[in-house]
Amino acid sequence: MAMQVNGNYDHSRTDYAERVKEKQDVRRAEKAKEAEKAAEEKKPGKLSEPQDEYISSERAGKKPTGLYRVGQDGNGNRKILFDDPKADHANGKDDRSGEGEDGKVPKVSGDSKGKPAEKSVANTDKVDREIKKLKEKKRKLEQQIQSASGDEKKIRELEKKLAQVENELNQKDNDTYRRQNASVTV
């Protein structure tokens, strides 16, 4: 089999290296123009756009304005303190130190209004009994399947019941189900 090369190849085109060099020259010219524009914008006669700037509370000389702040407890450990703006304005003073009138840090158990904390107890005994019954039912079905070795119809029926019990156990024997179905007393 013979191959023939087309003789109409255009040799007048520039080679690859020359084309790459031309592209690089164009890119350099564009970058130079961008640099000139940036230099013009930074001239002292022009106003620049305002920029955000972080100013620390120490440098600003002001107390923090947030509702939450980091403070220390009685043992010197760091903890997050809540500054209630309503309580500060009601007293007529800005008490951000966390200290009470007597100079001590009050022990607060509950919310910021001084209500005592409510204790609640979740009881999962009912759920645990239900799961225990399901496990016992599963064990009995497995025993019945082993004892009914000759009757295929009965074995299939028992296996079907066993699969249902195992499925129900998988759904109920976990922490999420226990939490959702626990009885809560306050």
QUITA-V16161 format. One record per residue. N is the residue number from 1. SS is DSSP state (@ for helix, = for strand, . for the rest). OMEGA is omega as a letter, one per 40 degrees, with the letter a starting at -180 (NA if undefined). Layout:
n=<N | N>
ss=<SS | SS>
omega=<OMEGA | OMEGA>
This chain:
n=<1 | 2 | 3 | 4 | 5 | 6 | 7 | 8 | 9 | 10 | 11 | 12 | 13 | 14 | 15 | 16 | 17 | 18 | 19 | 20 | 21 | 22 | 23 | 24 | 25 | 26 | 27 | 28 | 29 | 30 | 31 | 32 | 33 | 34 | 35 | 36 | 37 | 38 | 39 | 40 | 41 | 42 | 43 | 44 | 45 | 46 | 47 | 48 | 49 | 50 | 51 | 52 | 53 | 54 | 55 | 56 | 57 | 58 | 59 | 60 | 61 | 62 | 63 | 64 | 65 | 66 | 67 | 68 | 69 | 70 | 71 | 72 | 73 | 74 | 75 | 76 | 77 | 78 | 79 | 80 | 81 | 82 | 83 | 84 | 85 | 86 | 87 | 88 | 89 | 90 | 91 | 92 | 93 | 94 | 95 | 96 | 97 | 98 | 99 | 100 | 101 | 102 | 103 | 104 | 105 | 106 | 107 | 108 | 109 | 110 | 111 | 112 | 113 | 114 | 115 | 116 | 117 | 118 | 119 | 120 | 121 | 122 | 123 | 124 | 125 | 126 | 127 | 128 | 129 | 130 | 131 | 132 | 133 | 134 | 135 | 136 | 137 | 138 | 139 | 140 | 141 | 142 | 143 | 144 | 145 | 146 | 147 | 148 | 149 | 150 | 151 | 152 | 153 | 154 | 155 | 156 | 157 | 158 | 159 | 160 | 161 | 162 | 163 | 164 | 165 | 166 | 167 | 168 | 169 | 170 | 171 | 172 | 173 | 174 | 175 | 176 | 177 | 178 | 179 | 180 | 181 | 182 | 183 | 184 | 185 | 186>
ss=<. | . | . | . | . | . | . | . | . | . | . | . | . | . | . | @ | @ | @ | @ | @ | @ | @ | @ | @ | @ | @ | @ | @ | @ | @ | @ | @ | @ | @ | @ | @ | @ | @ | @ | @ | @ | . | . | . | . | . | . | . | . | . | . | . | . | . | . | . | @ | @ | @ | @ | . | . | . | . | . | . | . | = | = | = | = | = | . | . | . | . | . | = | = | = | = | = | . | . | @ | @ | @ | @ | @ | @ | @ | . | . | . | . | . | . | . | = | . | . | . | . | . | = | . | . | . | . | = | . | . | . | . | . | = | . | . | . | . | = | = | = | . | @ | @ | @ | @ | @ | @ | @ | @ | @ | @ | @ | @ | @ | @ | @ | @ | @ | @ | @ | @ | @ | @ | @ | . | . | . | . | @ | @ | @ | @ | @ | @ | @ | @ | @ | @ | @ | @ | @ | @ | @ | @ | @ | @ | @ | @ | @ | . | . | @ | @ | @ | @ | @ | @ | . | . | = | = | = | .>
omega=<a | i | i | i | a | a | a | a | a | a | a | i | i | a | a | a | i | i | i | a | i | i | i | i | i | a | i | i | i | i | i | i | i | i | i | i | i | i | i | a | a | i | a | a | a | i | i | i | i | a | i | a | i | i | a | a | i | a | a | i | a | i | i | a | a | i | a | i | i | i | i | i | a | a | a | i | i | i | a | a | i | i | a | a | i | a | i | a | a | i | a | i | a | a | a | a | a | a | i | a | a | i | i | i | a | i | a | i | a | a | a | a | i | i | i | a | i | i | i | a | i | a | a | a | a | i | i | i | i | i | i | i | i | i | i | i | i | a | i | i | i | i | i | i | i | a | a | a | a | a | a | a | a | i | i | i | i | i | i | i | i | i | i | a | i | i | i | i | i | a | a | a | i | a | a | i | i | a | a | a | i | i | a | i | a | NA>
